[in-house]
């Protein structure tokens, strides 16, 4: 044992020694001492030089690349030809690197003076708020208020809207007093269950009043003489307070009708199922005995399959027909629940529990995302960005110095660009292995013979290329970090921003706490309102608005000309169904107040803006509609499943195919997972909406913006679409206008397909997830059946002619 321990210590010592070496090389058989001198530079704490090691007289080191964060300078070692006195161009260079730990500390950290300046600036910025809203005590209090305190109703179990619907659909006698509900025509909960949230935190407004309160919060920052609206549901005295339940509004009294209907139908339903069983049971017994006799005659000893089927039959018979729970309604009406119905609810409730928890997680993550997206990234994250800008600026400054003093100083960039056919702004080539001494400027010809003595650390052309690229990357990083900091500054300078954000968060959290996974569509739909609140406007959206204004009002151009251009660029939206009728309605309202021409133009502009807004939010609305459909179909599927389960069992025994019973259980398991899959498909649809928006911006907008620039040149040259003159190239200009129109059509089509795609993702997403699990069979899910019929009906349009 001690021998192994000694070997471990020896191995650790060797590793430590290797890590302590400042200069390492990649060699093949030769020692590093062959190339470098015995004495190397010792760097002080303030010396941040990035350079190659000192070489022996017969070798030259050329800078290959820099790693500022690690303080490493990678160099290629060339052997000097004895005859020519210059580096050999044929021999493969050896790569080594030199480490300066002082440079590593300088380029990977921030000094104390800069740190103090940044920290003081952030402290000043946060004087009004003093914390990160996402992790602030007030925001956390809202989360706890609804996800903990709001649903903590003492000893009673609070039923979210999702569970309340399941209890009503399945006529759960454990949670609903069926008899009293039918007699009073109102759903009454059993003791121990409630649909009313905790009274200490349920002193809230009706949903529509939440928006009024939020509007009042925003309105105080707008110029207005209106008096603040009074919230009629908020009262002073606790003795008059009332509890409200949004879940109750979902079913209202209609569910009582369904319960009463099944109570009336109960005897007939039991007769049908039992009669079918009596008809099938003798045949099942007969065929079972016949098989036993047949096997006995043929002296087959293995009868496990017959015994297994008989055992399964006894279990199923007891599970579906024996041991029912009867809920007495009155002397003439009962509601019977089989053991299968009573025990299977547990898994259905468990599935909804998972979906509700997933929805709460999505609500928290989405609110946090929107807050950060608006620039409220928090003090610590803002500090990280400030530090990042500081460090990257130091790197950029050093790279600029190397590029300016060495790369652009020694190399003839015009010759490089000409010989290697690179872009005008590239200057250097990424090609490696070229004899770059040939590209030295004329005044430095012959310097290669003294490069190791008089001039050191000249980067290779490939190294200059990498340095220039890194300089450009740092420019981008610094700019993007600066934009986020600007958003941060703008966000925290908005008055009352914390109150507005907390109000919106409160509404989302409240609906999620009330309704469970049924509220999942609301999370995505809330984006429509969040876009309209200044607190959530991002730098990107502000820039987009500014660009829109610039394109709408051309510089040094009459307002009538810019209006015509704006209309012509967006006239494609008048092709949408209903746009013409909407314009006529608006025109008829404006005609009495304004002149004919003004009313016509104004009605056209208003119609286009309405259509623009509708198309912009069409995917979100499609997601909401599809989500509602899927949720409704889920609850209907649960009801159908409970009704047809006994008949499936009867059919399995009648056809002597007990595998249908196994299939029934598999379908039930898939149905219990359906709510969680619905939430996942909604999250996937929200991602798809952003993907469509990104593709529309990155591909279509960028390409057709180029044509817009061409149009601007044509407009400047020919003064087309102005009231001044028509040039000879007017029709050429109109053809260019047609290209811009096509770009608008492309954007519109992408939004339309995005709407269809998002609807399909939500409507079929849960089925896709379940089928990927491998145990889902069709035939029981209402949504799946309808989706299959839609696919079959639309398949004829996909067939080639």
Secondary structure, DSSP 8 states (H G I E B T S, - for coil): -HHHHHHHHHHHHHHHHHHH-SEEE--SSS-GGGTB-S------TT--------B-TTEEEEEEEEETTTTEEEEEEEEB-TTTSSB-SSS--EEEEEE-HHHHHHHHS--HHHHHHHHHHHHHHTTTT-S-TTTSHHHHHHHHIIIIITT--TTSEE--HHHHHHHHHTT-TTTB-HHHHHHHTS--B-TTEESS--TTT-----HHHHHHHHHHHHHTTS---------TT--S-GGG-----HHHHHHTTHHHHHHHHHHHHHHHHHHHHHHHHHHHHHHHHHHHHHHHHHHHHTT----HHHHHHHHHHHHHHHHHHSS-EEEE-SSS-EEEE-HHHHHHHHHHHHHHHHHHHHHHHHHHHHHHHHHHHTT---HHHHHHHHHHHHHHHHHHHHHHHHIIIIIHHHB-HHHHHHHHT--TTT-S----S--GGGGB-GGGTTGGGGTTTTS---B-HHHHHHHHHHHHHHHHHHHHHHHHHHHHHHHHTSTTHHHHHHHHHHHHHHHHHHHGGGGHHHHHHHHHHHHTSGGG--HHHHHHHHHHHHHHS-TT--HHHHHHHHHHHHGGGGGSTTHHHHHHHHHHHHHTTS-HHHHHHHHHHHHHHHHHHHHHHHHHHHHHHHHHHHHHHHHHHHHHHHHHHHHHHHHHHHTT-THHHHHHHHHHHHHHHHHHHHHHHHHHHHHHHHHHHHHIIIIIIHHHHHHHHHHHHHHHHH-TTSSS---TTHHHHHHHHHHHHHHHHHHHHHHHHHHHHHHHHHHHHHHHHHHHHT---SSS-HHHHHHHHHHHHHGGGGS--
